Structures are given as structure tokens and as C-alpha cells.
Amino acid sequence: MIRHLFRLFLLTGFVFTGFYRAAAQDAITGVVKDESGQGLPGATVVEKGSAKYALTDIDGKFSIPPAKEFPFTLQISITGFQQQEIEIYEQPGEPVEIVLKTANLLDEVVVVGYGEQKRKDITGSVASVPIEIKSQPVASVERLLQGSVAGAVVTQTSGQPGGGVSVQIRGNNSITAGSDPLYVIDGFPVNNDYGLTDAGVTDGSKINPLSSINTADIENIDVLKDASATAIYGSRGANGVVIITTKSGSKNKSSINYDAYYGSQKVLRTIPLLNAGQWWQLRKDAAANSGKTASVPTIAGYSLDTTGAGTDWQDAAFRSASIQSHNLSILSGSDKTKLAISGNYFKQNGILQNTDFRRFSARINLDHQYNDRFRIFTSLNASNTKANVAPTAIVGNLLLTPPALPIYQDDGTFVVNSPFESALQNPINSLYNQLNETITNRFLGNVSGEYTIADGLKAKILIGADIVGNKQNRYLPSTTAEGQALSGDAIVGSVFTTNWLNENTISYDKEFNEKNKISAVAGFTAQVSESKGAIAEAAGFATDAFEYNNLATGITSIAPRSLANKWSLASYLGRVNYIFDERYLFTLTLRADGSSKFGSGNKWGYFPSAAIGWNVNEEKFFQRFKKISLLKLRLSAGQTGNQNIPAYQSLSQLSYFRYNFSNTTVSGFAPNTVPNPNLGWEKTFQTDFGVDLGLFKNRINIIADYYYKKTTDLLLTRTVPGTSGLSDFYNGQASVVYQNIGSVSNQGIELYVNSRNLEGAFKWNTIFIVSKNTNKILSLGDGVDQIIPVISNPSIAKVGYPLGSFIVYKTDGIIQEGDAPLTPQQNKSPGGQKYKDINGDGVITQAGDRIVVKNQPALTGGITNTFNYKGFDLTIFFQASLGGKLYNANRANLELGTGYTNGSELLLNRWTPTNTNTDVKAAYQDPAITISDRFIEDATYYRLKNLSLGYTFPKELLSKLRIENLRVYVSAQNPKTWTKYTGFDPEVSLNGQSLINKGVDQGVYPNNKSYQVGLSLTF
């Protein structure tokens, strides 16, 4: 007995000693290299099943404490390389050497609708924003698509901080219905509806709803482009789908991350204008040519400068403005839970005085594996934004206000109005003293639970909400021209929108016999959106001190307004992916959507798609092509829809009217719209053929696509004739009705190239994209060949032409002595503008002598080069748009030459009897603008979009400070633009929400160039 106890004691001692040695041994050391033998800095080495991890230093070396017992597993991962696991069976005598293979493009996991797929299994056209682009400091997520996703055309419709961005993917499908893509943020579908953040009070650029999303939170951006990829979203997939995935925690790893940058912004350029002396001479010449005499008006309180430089209104309004962002995040996790918490402060002062945008936001992402079968996901985001908005007329007034006028009166107060014929307001007074603010609170979140029913079979329920409250305040004090006549005008308004979502899906993912893979998803979703708003206004205030905060003190009451609307969407969806032997890929998708926006017999739409793919490189006969590592062919076809119109358009709506009975005014209601019970879905049918090619072990990856889209049953507005008696009383406009008429086509090609040019100590990577889209209006309904929205606007929608085309007179030089005065202008004498007589009838008329000018870019693209060497990184991103046009309405105003307003510097070369060899017409007091091709300019531009230089400090230096990672950088946004366009910026549009009017530059808040310094710090 004693002998057995002694043996047990010895055995226990040996076991204990072995355990102690295992626990007390030195750390496991090693080096992580790429296939060329170069060390990989920043690789993560995790001890699987524990919280222990390490990061490799600048030479790829690491050190990590061993597990308590052998064997154990190390997981090694870094972006751009395949993850690898190695087993450690005993303490190695020498450092462990680990070689990581370059990640195969096909193994990249891409988020698609209601699931994820490896890129090699995808049959549709799906693009991802590169990591080099995602790091750009931008205010809203859409700007990351510009120049980085083939087929995506992004236009900044306003430089207002937090202002609008227009996005079209593979062209414009609609004319008067919404055309922006659907955004899916952590599983929640969001239309970028500007009505969410606009209560209808502020005057100026609308604030972009997506500016409430912190771009530093974004992990991935995937763009679904063809019908196979987007049909799962049915009624909202016709304009493309942008899937945004935010950052989550990591298993068995914790980190605290602080990212910040601070910078300065300036206007891209200013417009060369006349100074005071030059303008006064112009005014005298215009009066003389019109048979009049110019005189200096007598003004009390200040004097006019008619001989010197005068006031540079642009210099007074534009400023160097700061921009800053601070983001703090905590990423943590265990075996069962991943947690991400982040907070952000973003502040952008505008390049125009007294304009800005500020955002506070916070996010929580939680992923918890409750047990072997049940998993819980939560994504919650809350934000508060505030913007001071530049009034609409400011930029135009800066250009047109005569330089002879001073900013201030002799007593130091602002000059209010121009004393000249143009009735312009002092733009600096308006900038500083108008109150024009919009405040938005937004909560976007969802909670979902996923239950594994059996192997490969899962059920998921998601409940989410997007709740937006917008409050707008506007006050026009009596010291401004806008508020002077009313003795102050105060307006407050609010709109509150709740958007509820419920999704119920079941998915199946299984592999059979190592050759057959099937993944399927089916489900039912429901979404309800409801908005309510109100506007109150008063005028006639004894003092401006209360601003908008005490409407009751206004002696002039103005009728309040309110609104309410609601829409709902119910959907059934299903998709099946089948893969045979990694070679043959098949996808079938069907979605049925029922929308409350349509007529009773047309609420449901059905959106099917089918796609096939062939991984040719998996075929045995292809193995002899050693240099081609990937060849995949894709073909897809399907139908998607669009319901992006206001609610209740199929119904007859009532409007308020005042009636007079027996000299007594009474209130009443009458229809103001025509009902259309047949109103239904706008449908887009799309085909796509794609090729994915990898060369030289995927060092070069090429993705090419050709597509054709045809949109039918357009949701097109028609103006109801005035003889119907229908009108919009409040807006004073004719009534319109939506009808399913007309069709539009888009066809194009896209090319994406990713090349690892150099590997080793010095790395050089290039991403190149280019795309071409041809848009054409096929039909506008029976008997309708064109739509001209406003006769004084150059825009037209015409059959056979792309959206955004122009209808203009064609200029034919300047009228010289002896010429026939072919012009609609008042000045028919020598020096006037001459025009082409298109129909040859000897006179110039709107009906007979205007031409239509096509307008769409021939090519859009971008190229990104990234260089890395021993901790240094350099990113150079160029973006370009070739062949597009802009109608420069600012220039049209500045070349009037009336002397009523300021003019372009070009007017110094105007026609005079001694200067006849010119294309600039003579000065003349004709204030009417003739819309002509003279003001249509080439909008081609090449832009250095982003230039960034950074340095990551060595790990061995940081480890002494207990810092995991520290990178500092300097960057520039839009530092250089090459263009012949004479306006502020060729990347502009009058109104991003109106496709007919796109391509018009008139008084738009200019874009900026900026320079930042920043750091990324991880503990």
C-alpha cells in the first residue's frame, strides 16, 4: 500500500513538474514572412482558444506566451494574405518560421443580399471599395465610391458641409422617380431620402441623410450592380445596392483605437471678375450703346468706388476653414462574444463664412454565440448632427454684386441692398446675419437572432428601426434685405420619421460528396415608414433679439402648415445557389414586393433573376495554361423594380381653398390631383456578361463586365392642364400626376484591374478602374417627343438623347458691320451676339432654331497606387471624368454685359468699334439671358483626389510604451485638378435630385481642397 502511494506521489510529481515547465517556459518566438521571404509587419498571431495574441514587428518577428499545455494552435492573419494555423506540440528550439501565401481574390468573402459568399462562388457583378480608398477622410460614405467602383458616378451636388451627393450606378434608369441606389447598413435597407432630414424650412442645400453615418466605423463596402446580385432586393434594387458593414470585435482579442485628423480647407478656385473701375467703365459703355447715360447714384451713409479695386466679394466670403475628426473605438471579444463600441466627433467648417456641419455619433455592435445553436446580433447607431446652411442665392450674389459697393456703411453697419437695378442683397450681410440651421437626431439599429435547426439549416429573425427627427430654424432679421420688408421673419419646422423593419429568413448551406454545394435563403419581410411634420411662421418683430424663439411676438401671423404620410412594403424572397465541382455555378432569385404606393390592382411586383458561372481554370484541360491562375465567365439576366416616389400618388388628394360666398370668405377643400388606380411598378430588365481573370498566381486580377439595361413603365410625372381646375394651392403650381409611361436604356462596359507590381521590402500595388455608360431615352409616351421642364432652363429630356442633355441656340460669332442681325436679343446692331438660323427662315425663334446637345461622360475612372517600404506608406489616388458637359449658368449671367451687375474678366475683351476681332459681345443694357451653346463647356477633368503619406512606428519601440500600433500621416484631398472648365469646379450639378436638370452649374456652393495631419493609435 505504501509502495503504491509512493509511486502515485512520484507520478504526480512528474506530471506537476512537466506542467510547471510548460507554464514557465520562455515565450514562443518566430517570424512571419511572405512567399518572397520578406518579413510581414503588423500580422496578428493569436493563440486559438485564449485571449493571448501578438503583433509582428517591422521585420515580421513576434513573441507570444505559450499555452499551459502542449499542443496548442497559433492562428496567423494579415490583410491581403491567407490565414494560416500551425500546431505547436512542444517548445521549439529555434524561432518558428511561418510563410503566408498571398490571399486569392476568389477566397475573399463578399457581403451579398441576406448572406455572404466567397468571390469565386459569385455569379453576379459585385464590386468592393478597396481598403486604400476607405481610409480617406470624407463626410459621407457615398464619396468613397467615387473613382473606386467601376460603373458608379458620384457627383457632389453641393460643397456645403454635410451637403448633397448624387450617386448613379450603371446610369440613370428613371427620369422623375428616385434614382439613387439602395443602401443596406448592417442589414437595414435605407433609401437616401432627403425628406428625412429636411423639414422644409431652411433655404439652401439639403443635408445628406447619410452624413449621419461615421465613416470610421465602416469595415466593408460592397456594391451590387447586376440583376443577379440586386434582385434579392426586388423593388429597390433597380438602381443598384450599396451594402455597408460596420466594424465588429474580434474573438479572444481586445484593443482600444483612437483615430484623429485635423486639417484646413480652401475653395478650389475663384472666378476672375471685374474690379470697381473696370465695372464702372462697362456700365458706362452699356448705357451709351443703349442710348443712355450712366450716372453715379447719390447714396446716404456710404460712398461708391468707381475708379479703384472696390470690394472683392469672393475674398470677403471665402475663408480657410478647419476640419477635424476624432474617433474612439473599443474592440473586444471572447470565444463566444464579439463587441465593438465606438464614438465619433466630426466638425467641418465651411469655406463660406458662417457655414458648418457638426456630428456626434456612437455605435455598438454585439455578436454573441449563446450556445451551439443560438446566436444574437445587435447593431445600434445613434447620431446628432447640426448644420449652418448657406442660403441658396449667396454664391450667385457674390459673383454679381457690383464691386463698387462696400460691405459696410460709414457707421460700421452692413450695407443692405445694392442701389443699382439688379436689386441684389449684400451677400456678406446675409451670410453673417441670416440664421439658417438644421438639426437631425437619428437612431438606426437592429437586433437579430439566428437559430441552427440542423446541420447547415438556420433560421433568422431581424427587427430594426430607423428613427429620424429633424428640426429646422430660420430667422431673417430686419437688418438684412430678406427680412427688412417684413420687420424680421421667423420660421421653425420639424419632421419626425419612423421606419420599422421585420425580416424572417431561413437559410440552408450544405456540401454533398465534396462536389455538390448548395446554399439557399427564403423569407418574408415587412417595412413600414411614417412621417409627420409641422411648420410655424411669424413676422413683424419689434426686436431681432429673440430670433426664432418667440413666434408669439410677431405681429404678422402666417398660417401654419403640417404634413403626414405613411407607406408600407411587404415582400417574399428566395434565392438558390448551386455549385458543382467548384466549376459550374448557378443562381436563381425571386422576390415579390407589395407596395402601398401603387394602385389597388398593381401593388404587387415580381422580380426574378438567373445567373450562371463557369470557373474555367478548374477544368483539367486548362491546367496547361500555367500563367493564368483564374478564369471565370459569368452571365446573368433579371428584373428589378423602383417604387421611389412620394406616397398616395395613385389616389386623388384634397387641397385647401378659400371661397367667397356673399362677401364672406369661407374655407373649403377640393381635389388637386388626378387619381391613377393603374399606377404600378417601374421595371428594369438587365443582362450582364462578365469575365474574371487572374494572371501570374493572381498578382494581376482583372474583372470586366458588359451590361444592358432597359427600364419600362417609367414613373413619370405629367402636368395636368390648367383647364382641369386642379392646382397645388400652397405651392402655387400646376398639379402633376404620376403615370407608367416611357422607357430608358443604359448599356456599358466596366473594367477593374488590381496589380501587385512589386513585392518584397518595397511593395507597389495598383488599382485601375474605368467604365463607360451610354444612356438613352427610348420613349416618353404616345405623342410626346420631349420634355422641357422650364423654358428658361437649358435642360431637356428628349427621345434618342441621354438624360441631362441641353436645348440651346447655336451661336455664330458677333454681328459685324453689314451682317444680318440674326439674334433674338435686343442688341441687333454691330457688337451683338449672332446665332445660327437652323431652319433657314431668316429669323431666330425658339421653335425653329434651337439645337439639342447630348451630355454624358464618355469615360469615368480612377487609378490608385500604393507604395510600402519599412513602415512608410504612400497612396496616390487619381480620379477622372472624360467627355461630359456643363451648362455654366454663372458664366451666362457674368457675360450679360449690362452694367447692372458685375461681370466676367472676359468682358475686358468685349466688342467695340476698335476691337472687332473678338467673340465677346458688346456691352448693352439687355438683361435677358439667351441660352446658347456658348455656355456649354467641356467638363472633362483629371483630379488628384487623394495623396497620403504615412509612417507606422516599429513594434519594438512601441512595445516599451505598451502601444500596439501607431501610424501618423499627412494627406491632401483634391489638391490639384486639371480641367478647361471655367467655373468653380467641373464636379457639380444644379440639383442632384432632378435628373433632367443635372449638368447645370448655377450658384452651387463650391467644392474645396483640404490638407490634413492625422494619427491612428492602438493600445
MODAFEN-V43722 format. One record per residue. N is the residue number from 1. NEAR is the number of other ideal C-beta (glycine too) atoms within 10 Angstrom. D_FIRST is the distance of its C-alpha to the first C-alpha in whole Angstrom. Layout:
{{N	NEAR	D_FIRST} {N	NEAR	D_FIRST}}
This chain:
{{1	5	0} {2	6	4} {3	7	5} {4	8	5} {5	9	6} {6	10	9} {7	10	10} {8	10	11} {9	10	12} {10	10	14} {11	10	15} {12	10	17} {13	10	18} {14	10	20} {15	10	21} {16	10	22} {17	10	24} {18	12	26} {19	12	27} {20	10	28} {21	10	30} {22	16	32} {23	12	33} {24	8	34} {25	13	36} {26	9	40} {27	13	42} {28	22	43} {29	14	46} {30	24	49} {31	18	52} {32	28	54} {33	18	57} {34	20	60} {35	13	61} {36	10	63} {37	10	61} {38	15	62} {39	16	59} {40	20	59} {41	21	60} {42	18	58} {43	24	56} {44	19	53} {45	23	50} {46	22	47} {47	20	43} {48	15	43} {49	13	41} {50	16	42} {51	14	44} {52	19	44} {53	20	47} {54	24	50} {55	20	53} {56	24	55} {57	21	57} {58	17	61} {59	17	59} {60	23	57} {61	17	54} {62	25	51} {63	15	47} {64	20	45} {65	14	41} {66	21	39} {67	19	36} {68	10	33} {69	10	32} {70	14	33} {71	9	35} {72	18	38} {73	14	42} {74	24	45} {75	17	48} {76	24	51} {77	17	54} {78	21	58} {79	9	61} {80	13	63} {81	18	60} {82	13	58} {83	14	54} {84	16	51} {85	11	48} {86	12	45} {87	10	41} {88	18	40} {89	8	36} {90	10	36} {91	13	37} {92	13	41} {93	5	42} {94	7	45} {95	13	47} {96	17	47} {97	12	51} {98	19	52} {99	15	55} {100	20	56} {101	12	59} {102	16	62} {103	16	62} {104	17	64} {105	17	67} {106	20	66} {107	12	62} {108	13	64} {109	12	63} {110	21	66} {111	21	67} {112	24	69} {113	24	70} {114	21	67} {115	17	65} {116	12	64} {117	20	64} {118	14	64} {119	19	67} {120	20	67} {121	20	67} {122	25	70} {123	29	73} {124	28	75} {125	28	77} {126	23	74} {127	26	75} {128	19	72} {129	21	73} {130	22	72} {131	12	70} {132	19	72} {133	24	75} {134	18	72} {135	21	72} {136	20	76} {137	23	77} {138	18	79} {139	21	80} {140	22	79} {141	25	77} {142	26	80} {143	22	81} {144	23	78} {145	23	79} {146	25	82} {147	25	83} {148	27	79} {149	28	79} {150	28	82} {151	28	84} {152	26	84} {153	21	87} {154	22	86} {155	19	89} {156	25	89} {157	23	92} {158	27	92} {159	26	90} {160	27	90} {161	30	87} {162	31	84} {163	27	87} {164	26	88} {165	23	86} {166	23	88} {167	25	85} {168	25	87} {169	28	84} {170	30	86} {171	26	90} {172	24	91} {173	30	91} {174	24	93} {175	22	96} {176	20	96} {177	22	92} {178	24	89} {179	25	88} {180	23	85} {181	27	82} {182	25	79} {183	23	76} {184	21	73} {185	24	71} {186	25	67} {187	20	68} {188	21	71} {189	22	74} {190	20	77} {191	20	81} {192	23	82} {193	17	85} {194	17	87} {195	19	88} {196	26	84} {197	27	85} {198	19	89} {199	25	90} {200	16	94} {201	23	95} {202	25	94} {203	17	97} {204	22	96} {205	26	93} {206	23	90} {207	29	87} {208	29	84} {209	27	82} {210	23	79} {211	28	79} {212	25	77} {213	27	74} {214	24	72} {215	23	73} {216	25	70} {217	24	67} {218	17	68} {219	15	66} {220	16	68} {221	24	71} {222	21	72} {223	25	75} {224	29	76} {225	27	79} {226	31	80} {227	29	80} {228	32	77} {229	33	75} {230	33	77} {231	33	78} {232	28	75} {233	28	76} {234	30	80} {235	26	82} {236	29	81} {237	32	80} {238	35	84} {239	27	84} {240	31	81} {241	26	77} {242	28	76} {243	24	72} {244	24	70} {245	19	67} {246	19	66} {247	17	63} {248	17	59} {249	21	56} {250	18	53} {251	19	50} {252	18	47} {253	16	50} {254	15	52} {255	17	55} {256	14	58} {257	19	62} {258	13	65} {259	20	68} {260	17	71} {261	20	75} {262	16	78} {263	20	82} {264	15	85} {265	24	88} {266	16	91} {267	21	94} {268	22	94} {269	16	98} {270	17	101} {271	18	104} {272	12	107} {273	22	110} {274	22	113} {275	18	114} {276	22	116} {277	16	119} {278	18	118} {279	22	118} {280	23	121} {281	18	123} {282	23	121} {283	27	123} {284	17	126} {285	20	126} {286	25	125} {287	18	128} {288	14	130} {289	21	130} {290	17	130} {291	7	133} {292	11	132} {293	8	131} {294	17	128} {295	9	128} {296	12	126} {297	7	125} {298	8	125} {299	13	122} {300	6	121} {301	12	118} {302	16	118} {303	12	119} {304	19	119} {305	19	118} {306	18	121} {307	12	121} {308	11	117} {309	11	114} {310	22	113} {311	22	110} {312	15	107} {313	23	105} {314	19	103} {315	10	102} {316	14	102} {317	25	100} {318	19	97} {319	17	94} {320	12	91} {321	21	89} {322	14	85} {323	24	82} {324	16	78} {325	23	75} {326	15	72} {327	20	69} {328	17	65} {329	22	62} {330	16	59} {331	20	57} {332	18	53} {333	20	50} {334	16	47} {335	12	45} {336	12	47} {337	15	50} {338	21	53} {339	19	55} {340	23	59} {341	17	61} {342	22	64} {343	15	67} {344	21	71} {345	15	74} {346	24	77} {347	17	80} {348	26	83} {349	21	87} {350	26	89} {351	25	92} {352	27	95} {353	17	95} {354	19	93} {355	28	91} {356	20	87} {357	25	84} {358	17	81} {359	24	78} {360	17	75} {361	21	72} {362	16	68} {363	24	66} {364	15	62} {365	25	61} {366	17	57} {367	18	55} {368	15	52} {369	16	50} {370	13	49} {371	8	46} {372	7	46} {373	12	50} {374	12	52} {375	18	53} {376	14	56} {377	19	58} {378	16	61} {379	24	64} {380	18	66} {381	24	69} {382	16	71} {383	21	74} {384	15	77} {385	23	80} {386	18	83} {387	30	86} {388	23	90} {389	31	92} {390	31	95} {391	23	98} {392	16	99} {393	17	103} {394	24	101} {395	24	101} {396	19	105} {397	24	106} {398	26	105} {399	22	107} {400	23	110} {401	24	111} {402	27	114} {403	24	113} {404	24	116} {405	22	114} {406	19	112} {407	17	109} {408	15	110} {409	15	113} {410	10	115} {411	7	113} {412	6	109} {413	12	109} {414	18	108} {415	21	111} {416	18	111} {417	15	113} {418	20	115} {419	17	118} {420	18	119} {421	12	120} {422	17	116} {423	10	115} {424	22	111} {425	22	109} {426	24	108} {427	27	104} {428	22	103} {429	21	104} {430	24	102} {431	23	99} {432	15	99} {433	19	100} {434	24	99} {435	18	96} {436	25	94} {437	18	90} {438	26	88} {439	18	84} {440	25	82} {441	17	78} {442	22	76} {443	15	73} {444	22	72} {445	20	68} {446	21	66} {447	15	63} {448	18	61} {449	15	58} {450	18	57} {451	14	55} {452	14	54} {453	11	54} {454	9	53} {455	9	52} {456	14	55} {457	14	57} {458	18	58} {459	14	60} {460	20	61} {461	14	63} {462	22	65} {463	14	67} {464	22	69} {465	15	72} {466	24	75} {467	15	76} {468	22	79} {469	18	82} {470	27	85} {471	17	87} {472	27	90} {473	20	93} {474	24	96} {475	22	99} {476	27	102} {477	21	104} {478	20	107} {479	15	107} {480	24	107} {481	20	109} {482	20	107} {483	22	107} {484	16	110} {485	10	112} {486	17	110} {487	17	109} {488	25	105} {489	24	103} {490	28	100} {491	24	98} {492	19	94} {493	24	92} {494	18	89} {495	23	87} {496	17	84} {497	21	82} {498	16	79} {499	22	77} {500	15	75} {501	20	73} {502	15	70} {503	22	69} {504	14	67} {505	20	66} {506	16	63} {507	18	62} {508	16	61} {509	15	59} {510	13	58} {511	12	58} {512	8	58} {513	7	57} {514	8	57} {515	11	61} {516	12	62} {517	18	62} {518	16	63} {519	20	63} {520	18	65} {521	22	66} {522	16	68} {523	21	69} {524	14	72} {525	21	73} {526	14	75} {527	20	77} {528	15	79} {529	20	81} {530	15	83} {531	20	85} {532	14	88} {533	21	90} {534	16	93} {535	19	95} {536	18	97} {537	20	100} {538	22	103} {539	20	106} {540	16	108} {541	24	106} {542	12	108} {543	12	105} {544	18	103} {545	10	100} {546	16	98} {547	16	98} {548	21	96} {549	11	95} {550	13	98} {551	18	99} {552	7	101} {553	15	103} {554	20	105} {555	10	108} {556	13	108} {557	13	106} {558	17	105} {559	9	104} {560	12	100} {561	14	98} {562	10	95} {563	14	93} {564	10	90} {565	14	89} {566	13	86} {567	18	85} {568	15	82} {569	21	80} {570	17	78} {571	23	77} {572	16	75} {573	23	73} {574	18	72} {575	23	71} {576	15	69} {577	23	68} {578	14	67} {579	22	66} {580	12	66} {581	13	64} {582	15	65} {583	16	69} {584	13	70} {585	23	70} {586	15	72} {587	28	72} {588	18	74} {589	29	75} {590	19	77} {591	29	77} {592	17	80} {593	24	81} {594	15	83} {595	24	85} {596	16	87} {597	24	89} {598	26	91} {599	16	93} {600	10	92} {601	11	93} {602	18	91} {603	19	88} {604	16	86} {605	24	85} {606	14	83} {607	29	82} {608	17	80} {609	29	79} {610	17	78} {611	26	77} {612	15	76} {613	25	74} {614	16	73} {615	21	71} {616	18	73} {617	20	71} {618	16	68} {619	12	70} {620	6	70} {621	7	73} {622	13	73} {623	9	70} {624	7	73} {625	11	74} {626	8	72} {627	9	73} {628	14	73} {629	19	70} {630	22	71} {631	18	74} {632	23	74} {633	16	77} {634	23	77} {635	16	80} {636	26	80} {637	19	83} {638	28	83} {639	22	84} {640	34	83} {641	25	85} {642	25	87} {643	24	87} {644	21	88} {645	21	91} {646	12	91} {647	17	91} {648	15	93} {649	21	95} {650	23	96} {651	17	97} {652	14	101} {653	15	100} {654	12	102} {655	17	104} {656	13	105} {657	13	109} {658	9	112} {659	10	115} {660	8	118} {661	8	120} {662	5	123} {663	5	123} {664	7	119} {665	8	116} {666	10	113} {667	8	110} {668	11	109} {669	11	107} {670	13	108} {671	15	106} {672	22	105} {673	21	103} {674	17	104} {675	15	101} {676	19	100} {677	13	98} {678	13	97} {679	23	95} {680	22	92} {681	27	90} {682	29	91} {683	22	89} {684	28	88} {685	17	88} {686	28	86} {687	17	85} {688	26	83} {689	16	82} {690	25	80} {691	15	78} {692	24	75} {693	19	75} {694	22	73} {695	15	74} {696	12	72} {697	15	68} {698	18	69} {699	16	71} {700	18	74} {701	21	74} {702	16	77} {703	23	77} {704	15	81} {705	25	82} {706	13	86} {707	23	86} {708	16	89} {709	23	89} {710	18	92} {711	28	92} {712	18	94} {713	20	95} {714	26	95} {715	26	95} {716	25	98} {717	17	100} {718	18	104} {719	12	106} {720	18	108} {721	10	112} {722	10	114} {723	6	116} {724	12	113} {725	11	113} {726	20	109} {727	18	108} {728	15	105} {729	14	107} {730	11	104} {731	10	104} {732	7	108} {733	11	107} {734	14	108} {735	22	105} {736	17	103} {737	19	101} {738	23	99} {739	18	99} {740	20	97} {741	16	100} {742	25	100} {743	21	97} {744	27	96} {745	18	94} {746	24	92} {747	18	91} {748	18	89} {749	16	87} {750	26	84} {751	17	82} {752	23	79} {753	17	78} {754	19	75} {755	17	75} {756	18	72} {757	13	75} {758	15	73} {759	15	69} {760	12	67} {761	11	67} {762	12	71} {763	17	71} {764	16	74} {765	20	74} {766	17	77} {767	20	77} {768	17	81} {769	24	82} {770	17	85} {771	22	87} {772	19	90} {773	24	91} {774	14	94} {775	24	95} {776	18	98} {777	24	100} {778	14	101} {779	16	102} {780	21	103} {781	16	104} {782	7	108} {783	5	111} {784	14	109} {785	12	109} {786	15	108} {787	21	106} {788	16	108} {789	14	106} {790	9	108} {791	8	112} {792	8	111} {793	18	108} {794	25	108} {795	25	105} {796	22	105} {797	26	103} {798	18	105} {799	16	105} {800	13	104} {801	20	103} {802	22	99} {803	27	98} {804	25	99} {805	25	103} {806	26	106} {807	20	110} {808	21	112} {809	24	115} {810	16	116} {811	18	117} {812	16	120} {813	13	121} {814	20	123} {815	24	127} {816	13	129} {817	9	133} {818	6	135} {819	15	131} {820	11	131} {821	15	129} {822	19	126} {823	21	124} {824	16	123} {825	19	123} {826	13	126} {827	21	127} {828	16	129} {829	12	131} {830	17	130} {831	25	126} {832	23	125} {833	29	122} {834	20	123} {835	25	121} {836	18	121} {837	17	123} {838	14	121} {839	12	123} {840	8	126} {841	10	128} {842	8	129} {843	12	127} {844	23	124} {845	13	122} {846	12	119} {847	6	119} {848	12	120} {849	19	119} {850	23	116} {851	13	113} {852	14	109} {853	17	107} {854	15	104} {855	24	101} {856	22	97} {857	20	95} {858	12	95} {859	15	92} {860	24	89} {861	21	86} {862	24	84} {863	17	82} {864	22	79} {865	17	78} {866	20	74} {867	17	74} {868	18	70} {869	13	70} {870	12	67} {871	15	67} {872	12	71} {873	18	72} {874	15	75} {875	22	76} {876	17	80} {877	24	81} {878	19	85} {879	23	86} {880	19	89} {881	24	92} {882	16	95} {883	15	98} {884	23	98} {885	22	101} {886	27	101} {887	28	104} {888	24	105} {889	21	106} {890	23	106} {891	21	108} {892	19	111} {893	20	111} {894	25	111} {895	19	114} {896	23	116} {897	28	119} {898	20	120} {899	27	120} {900	19	118} {901	24	115} {902	30	113} {903	29	113} {904	23	111} {905	13	112} {906	18	114} {907	25	117} {908	14	118} {909	13	119} {910	23	121} {911	24	124} {912	14	127} {913	9	131} {914	5	130} {915	13	126} {916	13	126} {917	8	124} {918	15	121} {919	13	119} {920	20	118} {921	26	121} {922	24	123} {923	27	123} {924	25	124} {925	21	124} {926	19	122} {927	13	119} {928	10	118} {929	14	115} {930	19	116} {931	21	113} {932	22	113} {933	19	111} {934	20	112} {935	25	109} {936	18	107} {937	20	104} {938	15	102} {939	25	99} {940	19	97} {941	18	94} {942	16	92} {943	26	89} {944	17	87} {945	25	84} {946	24	81} {947	18	81} {948	21	77} {949	15	76} {950	19	72} {951	13	70} {952	20	66} {953	15	64} {954	14	62} {955	23	58} {956	11	57} {957	12	60} {958	19	59} {959	14	55} {960	7	56} {961	10	58} {962	7	55} {963	14	58} {964	19	57} {965	17	60} {966	18	64} {967	17	67} {968	14	70} {969	19	74} {970	15	77} {971	21	79} {972	17	82} {973	24	84} {974	20	87} {975	15	88} {976	13	91} {977	19	93} {978	12	95} {979	20	98} {980	10	101} {981	21	101} {982	20	103} {983	21	101} {984	24	99} {985	24	96} {986	26	96} {987	24	93} {988	26	94} {989	23	96} {990	20	98} {991	19	96} {992	27	92} {993	15	92} {994	17	96} {995	25	96} {996	21	99} {997	21	100} {998	25	97} {999	25	99} {1000	24	101} {1001	25	101} {1002	21	102} {1003	19	101} {1004	28	97} {1005	27	95} {1006	24	95} {1007	23	91} {1008	25	90} {1009	20	88} {1010	21	85} {1011	16	83} {1012	21	80} {1013	13	77} {1014	20	74} {1015	14	70} {1016	19	67} {1017	17	64} {1018	17	60} {1019	15	57}}
